[in-house]
């Protein structure tokens, strides 16, 4: 019989490796967009579909992932998700057109969408609430270091090999995860999972799909175009009706009643808007540095990499910071600092690269504290039986935040872009990322420490 400590180490290793490739693939492609656009002869604004398609496909699969994991087993679904992701990565590397790459990225996102809640619920089931603050050194790797490391690795591969190696990199990591999972992870099924919420799922598909379409087309056509705002409004209508359905369903796909937990509600919203700011900034900045300032992909990656160093420092400081400052004070200080630094990056984008690198390091310090603390705090009163539902709902919001951030900031660039390429549209877009972090700060003001309210969900909804 394996020791518990060994089993926990395996869970950590599987979680970190699988979530690392998922998170890194959301940003590693950014420094390759210019090269891909040139190879496939498409405009820069059109390449945002590669990023948005991945993030949105991921978000579409999130609602069903929790139920599938509980019904068929978390181990089985994790291995299926990693297999899909790895095969899709190979297909992305073989893509011969922009359309083919977009399709393969959607498949890759589907695997990531299945993987994210299953992996997170597996981790939080294994570790108690008292142990979770010490997981900050683990959680910061896929949450924040992977997105920051993506541009560096991507830049090196684009300059030295080919953009296709960005996707080939996932194959050996996926293989290792499959071996570890198959040999050591124990299966877990939730007996009270109930029947699949088919009605909720059927209404989620057009809702999510129409919003996805609008977000992809908005940077190209503009938000005022009928082909954008009509699908967006229709999709929003489906989503609002979905919320009504889920509140009335005994065993819902998305347990809306989990938002009765103040910690879960506030921290999930912070996760949504911080993802919009972070992923939006990491999409815009490489385009600015390459298209406007003329730096190479690798140089661009090196300029954003200090954020990862700051995140590593933040992960070491977080247990101490949470103990000394408390969750609320820590969140407000770190979010306010992040907002100021994002604004400075927008204002000083043409400054000496070392100034930008110092600011990126500051982003890592401040945002690393807030993002990781938010994820830990969100689940502090969630039971094991509700963990899959909670991680699903949390990740749906967070992933849509990333999609929304990229789409909005890409739209700002497109609407401000003149015949001659200038830095101003990119600066406005970067300022938009600071606004997203500012929204997080104001949401954080509503959180009250020591409110240990439980989720008042009826037994049949648990």
SEMIKE-730765 format. One record per residue (C-alpha): x, y negated, z negated. Coordinates in steps of 0.02 Angstrom, whole numbers, plus 50000, padded with zeros to 5 digits. Layout:
# SEMIKE-730765
SITE       X       Y       Z
SITE       X       Y       Z
...
END
This chain:
# SEMIKE-730765
SITE       X       Y       Z
SITE   50000   50000   50000
SITE   50075   49834   50052
SITE   50100   49703   49919
SITE   49986   49551   49917
SITE   50133   49433   49937
SITE   50188   49524   50094
SITE   50012   49519   50164
SITE   50000   49332   50132
SITE   50165   49306   50223
SITE   50096   49400   50373
SITE   49936   49295   50371
SITE   50041   49136   50366
SITE   50154   49195   50508
SITE   50007   49244   50619
SITE   49913   49082   50581
SITE   50061   48968   50610
SITE   50118   49050   50773
SITE   49944   49065   50849
SITE   49887   48891   50799
SITE   50055   48817   50848
SITE   50037   48865   51031
SITE   49855   48809   51030
SITE   49897   48638   50958
SITE   50054   48613   51060
SITE   49965   48652   51222
SITE   49850   48504   51191
SITE   49998   48383   51206
SITE   50143   48475   51290
SITE   50059   48446   51458
SITE   50057   48256   51436
SITE   50236   48226   51492
SITE   50207   48337   51644
SITE   50051   48247   51709
SITE   50148   48130   51823
SITE   50246   48275   51898
SITE   50089   48381   51919
SITE   49998   48235   51999
SITE   50139   48211   52125
SITE   50151   48396   52165
SITE   49964   48416   52192
SITE   49944   48241   52268
SITE   49811   48176   52147
SITE   49803   48008   52053
SITE   49862   47996   51873
SITE   49685   47963   51807
SITE   49625   48125   51887
SITE   49756   48227   51793
SITE   49667   48190   51629
SITE   49550   48333   51677
SITE   49692   48454   51638
SITE   49695   48393   51459
SITE   49509   48361   51437
SITE   49462   48528   51517
SITE   49569   48620   51390
SITE   49506   48523   51240
SITE   49323   48531   51291
SITE   49325   48716   51335
SITE   49402   48745   51165
SITE   49261   48645   51086
SITE   49127   48742   51181
SITE   49185   48908   51110
SITE   49202   48848   50932
SITE   49016   48863   50885
SITE   49009   49050   50923
SITE   49182   49095   50859
SITE   49134   49101   50675
SITE   48985   49217   50705
SITE   49086   49330   50820
SITE   49224   49345   50689
SITE   49101   49386   50551
SITE   49001   49507   50658
SITE   49137   49604   50749
SITE   49284   49575   50632
SITE   49406   49431   50613
SITE   49556   49537   50661
SITE   49474   49602   50820
SITE   49419   49427   50875
SITE   49588   49352   50836
SITE   49676   49480   50944
SITE   49549   49455   51085
SITE   49571   49266   51076
SITE   49762   49276   51080
SITE   49752   49396   51229
SITE   49640   49276   51327
SITE   49751   49129   51285
SITE   49910   49220   51336
SITE   49840   49284   51502
SITE   49770   49111   51541
SITE   49941   49034   51505
SITE   50018   49149   51635
SITE   49882   49099   51759
SITE   49914   48913   51726
SITE   50096   48939   51769
SITE   50046   49021   51934
SITE   49921   48883   51982
SITE   49939   48823   52162
SITE   49819   48674   52156
SITE   49747   48547   52036
SITE   49578   48635   52042
SITE   49655   48804   52001
SITE   49755   48729   51858
SITE   49597   48649   51788
SITE   49504   48815   51793
SITE   49647   48908   51709
SITE   49659   48774   51575
SITE   49473   48796   51540
SITE   49502   48983   51515
SITE   49651   48946   51405
SITE   49543   48827   51302
SITE   49411   48962   51283
SITE   49539   49077   51203
SITE   49598   48936   51090
SITE   49418   48898   51041
SITE   49390   49077   50983
SITE   49555   49079   50892
SITE   49546   48918   50793
SITE   49402   48951   50669
SITE   49444   49136   50653
SITE   49625   49100   50608
SITE   49580   48960   50488
SITE   49445   49061   50398
SITE   49567   49206   50382
SITE   49694   49091   50301
SITE   49573   49007   50181
SITE   49496   49173   50129
SITE   49668   49239   50083
SITE   49721   49089   49977
SITE   49622   49020   49830
SITE   49577   48834   49814
SITE   49715   48817   49682
SITE   49845   48887   49803
SITE   49793   48781   49952
SITE   49884   48618   49911
SITE   50047   48716   49920
SITE   49998   48770   50096
SITE   50035   48594   50158
SITE   50206   48650   50219
SITE   50117   48780   50326
SITE   49966   48680   50384
SITE   50068   48531   50442
SITE   50154   48638   50575
SITE   50001   48676   50684
SITE   49903   48520   50630
SITE   50031   48387   50665
SITE   50207   48448   50705
SITE   50153   48551   50855
SITE   50066   48404   50942
SITE   50218   48294   50909
SITE   50342   48428   50964
SITE   50245   48461   51125
SITE   50310   48310   51223
SITE   50492   48351   51179
SITE   50481   48533   51231
SITE   50376   48486   51382
SITE   50497   48349   51435
SITE   50646   48467   51424
SITE   50559   48602   51525
SITE   50496   48479   51658
SITE   50668   48400   51681
SITE   50773   48558   51672
SITE   50660   48695   51742
SITE   50480   48663   51798
SITE   50315   48608   51723
SITE   50258   48788   51746
SITE   50372   48844   51603
SITE   50263   48741   51486
SITE   50137   48884   51500
SITE   50259   49029   51514
SITE   50325   48979   51342
SITE   50164   49043   51262
SITE   50183   49222   51324
SITE   50317   49289   51203
SITE   50238   49200   51054
SITE   50068   49273   51098
SITE   50145   49446   51111
SITE   50224   49432   50937
SITE   50058   49377   50861
SITE   49970   49526   50939
SITE   50098   49648   50869
SITE   50092   49575   50693
SITE   49903   49568   50693
SITE   49885   49746   50756
SITE   50005   49819   50630
SITE   49974   49724   50469
SITE   49814   49620   50463
SITE   49662   49699   50380
SITE   49491   49688   50461
SITE   49356   49579   50382
SITE   49171   49578   50424
SITE   49035   49476   50340
SITE   48886   49590   50296
SITE   48762   49446   50286
SITE   48804   49371   50455
SITE   48630   49405   50527
SITE   48575   49402   50709
SITE   48656   49292   50839
SITE   48575   49120   50853
SITE   48537   49135   51039
SITE   48422   48984   51045
SITE   48553   48872   50966
SITE   48687   48938   51081
SITE   48581   48911   51238
SITE   48547   48731   51189
SITE   48730   48700   51145
SITE   48791   48748   51319
SITE   48703   48611   51420
SITE   48732   48486   51279
SITE   48918   48517   51271
SITE   48935   48547   51458
SITE   48851   48383   51511
SITE   48952   48282   51386
SITE   49109   48369   51448
SITE   49069   48323   51628
SITE   49040   48142   51579
SITE   49202   48132   51480
SITE   49303   48204   51625
SITE   49225   48090   51756
SITE   49223   47930   51651
SITE   49410   47889   51670
SITE   49391   47904   51860
SITE   49218   47831   51895
SITE   49193   47718   51744
SITE   49062   47733   51607
SITE   48935   47627   51703
SITE   48925   47752   51846
SITE   48759   47850   51850
SITE   48859   48012   51872
SITE   48935   47975   51702
SITE   48807   47895   51587
SITE   48657   48000   51642
SITE   48742   48169   51603
SITE   48811   48094   51443
SITE   48639   48039   51382
SITE   48560   48205   51432
SITE   48698   48300   51342
SITE   48675   48192   51188
SITE   48489   48231   51192
SITE   48524   48418   51196
SITE   48645   48401   51050
SITE   48519   48303   50946
SITE   48387   48435   50980
SITE   48515   48569   50936
SITE   48538   48489   50765
SITE   48350   48498   50737
SITE   48346   48681   50789
SITE   48492   48728   50678
SITE   48412   48648   50526
SITE   48258   48756   50551
SITE   48347   48921   50591
SITE   48373   49045   50446
SITE   48542   49102   50511
SITE   48605   48956   50616
SITE   48755   48956   50732
SITE   48805   48787   50659
SITE   48758   48773   50475
SITE   48714   48588   50466
SITE   48674   48605   50280
SITE   48860   48618   50244
SITE   48864   48429   50264
SITE   48774   48417   50097
SITE   48948   48443   50024
SITE   49019   48266   50014
SITE   49201   48323   50025
SITE   49166   48428   50178
SITE   49065   48290   50263
SITE   49188   48148   50233
SITE   49345   48248   50272
SITE   49269   48322   50430
SITE   49229   48147   50495
SITE   49406   48091   50454
SITE   49469   48243   50550
SITE   49362   48194   50699
SITE   49422   48014   50715
SITE   49603   48050   50667
SITE   49607   48180   50807
SITE   49539   48048   50926
SITE   49676   47928   50876
SITE   49820   48052   50874
SITE   49779   48148   51034
SITE   49732   47986   51121
SITE   49898   47905   51075
SITE   49997   48060   51125
SITE   49908   48057   51294
SITE   49933   47871   51330
SITE   50110   47844   51267
SITE   50199   47968   51383
SITE   50108   47894   51534
SITE   50162   47719   51482
SITE   50343   47769   51456
SITE   50355   47862   51621
SITE   50241   47766   51740
SITE   50276   47589   51678
SITE   50445   47590   51592
SITE   50523   47723   51703
SITE   50592   47841   51571
SITE   50613   48027   51606
SITE   50497   48158   51534
SITE   50632   48220   51414
SITE   50675   48044   51355
SITE   50490   48012   51326
SITE   50477   48171   51223
SITE   50628   48120   51118
SITE   50546   47953   51082
SITE   50389   48034   51013
SITE   50482   48174   50922
SITE   50523   48074   50763
SITE   50339   48089   50722
SITE   50369   48275   50695
SITE   50514   48235   50578
SITE   50401   48120   50479
SITE   50270   48255   50469
SITE   50397   48378   50401
SITE   50441   48254   50264
SITE   50257   48224   50229
SITE   50225   48411   50210
SITE   50359   48420   50075
SITE   50290   48268   49984
SITE   50105   48310   49995
SITE   50085   48420   49838
SITE   50173   48287   49734
SITE   50078   48144   49818
SITE   49908   48225   49789
SITE   49949   48256   49607
SITE   50013   48079   49574
SITE   49891   47976   49678
SITE   49737   48085   49690
SITE   49650   48127   49853
SITE   49555   47963   49877
SITE   49699   47845   49843
SITE   49818   47951   49947
SITE   49696   47954   50093
SITE   49666   47767   50092
SITE   49851   47721   50079
SITE   49904   47842   50216
SITE   49762   47795   50334
SITE   49792   47609   50313
SITE   49978   47634   50345
SITE   49940   47740   50499
SITE   49823   47607   50568
SITE   49955   47471   50552
SITE   50090   47576   50633
SITE   49978   47625   50780
SITE   49943   47440   50807
SITE   50129   47400   50803
SITE   50164   47535   50933
SITE   50037   47451   51047
SITE   50115   47278   51021
SITE   50297   47333   51031
SITE   50284   47465   51168
SITE   50423   47381   51269
SITE   50540   47367   51120
SITE   50704   47460   51100
SITE   50668   47648   51099
SITE   50743   47663   50924
SITE   50612   47540   50859
SITE   50476   47650   50934
SITE   50556   47805   50861
SITE   50557   47726   50688
SITE   50372   47685   50708
SITE   50337   47862   50765
SITE   50426   47926   50609
SITE   50309   47815   50508
SITE   50158   47889   50597
SITE   50218   48061   50544
SITE   50239   48010   50362
SITE   50070   47925   50344
SITE   49960   48025   50461
SITE   50040   48188   50402
SITE   49980   48150   50226
SITE   49803   48102   50277
SITE   49770   48239   50405
SITE   49835   48382   50298
SITE   49754   48318   50138
SITE   49588   48301   50230
SITE   49594   48481   50292
SITE   49637   48549   50120
SITE   49504   48447   50031
SITE   49367   48485   50157
SITE   49351   48667   50099
SITE   49378   48648   49912
SITE   49198   48696   49866
SITE   49161   48814   50012
SITE   49130   48997   49967
SITE   49211   49144   50056
SITE   49043   49192   50131
SITE   49024   49019   50210
SITE   49206   48997   50261
SITE   49183   49049   50444
SITE   49034   48931   50463
SITE   49129   48789   50380
SITE   49288   48810   50482
SITE   49183   48821   50640
SITE   49088   48661   50603
SITE   49247   48570   50549
SITE   49341   48619   50705
SITE   49196   48577   50822
SITE   49203   48398   50759
SITE   49392   48389   50761
SITE   49410   48455   50937
SITE   49275   48343   51005
SITE   49369   48201   50922
SITE   49523   48244   51025
SITE   49422   48254   51186
SITE   49331   48092   51149
SITE   49493   48001   51108
SITE   49580   48054   51269
SITE   49427   48011   51374
SITE   49400   47839   51297
SITE   49583   47788   51307
SITE   49599   47855   51485
SITE   49445   47752   51529
SITE   49526   47596   51456
SITE   49678   47623   51566
SITE   49570   47651   51719
SITE   49459   47499   51690
SITE   49606   47382   51661
SITE   49722   47453   51796
SITE   49763   47327   51933
SITE   49843   47360   52102
SITE   50015   47339   52024
SITE   50055   47451   51876
SITE   50075   47345   51719
SITE   50095   47384   51536
SITE   49940   47289   51476
SITE   49809   47425   51507
SITE   49915   47550   51413
SITE   49936   47430   51268
SITE   49748   47407   51258
SITE   49728   47596   51258
SITE   49856   47615   51117
SITE   49763   47481   51020
SITE   49609   47590   51041
SITE   49699   47732   50951
SITE   49730   47613   50805
SITE   49543   47575   50801
SITE   49505   47761   50783
SITE   49621   47771   50632
SITE   49537   47615   50562
SITE   49370   47704   50570
SITE   49447   47845   50468
SITE   49499   47719   50336
SITE   49323   47651   50316
SITE   49253   47827   50307
SITE   49381   47865   50172
SITE   49311   47723   50067
SITE   49150   47824   50045
SITE   49241   47971   49963
SITE   49231   47982   49774
SITE   49358   48085   49679
SITE   49305   48223   49561
SITE   49133   48241   49637
SITE   49130   48430   49634
SITE   48959   48444   49712
SITE   48920   48615   49782
SITE   48833   48649   49945
SITE   48648   48664   49906
SITE   48606   48788   50041
SITE   48467   48913   50015
SITE   48522   49093   50000
SITE   48448   49140   50167
SITE   48552   49003   50251
SITE   48717   49054   50169
END
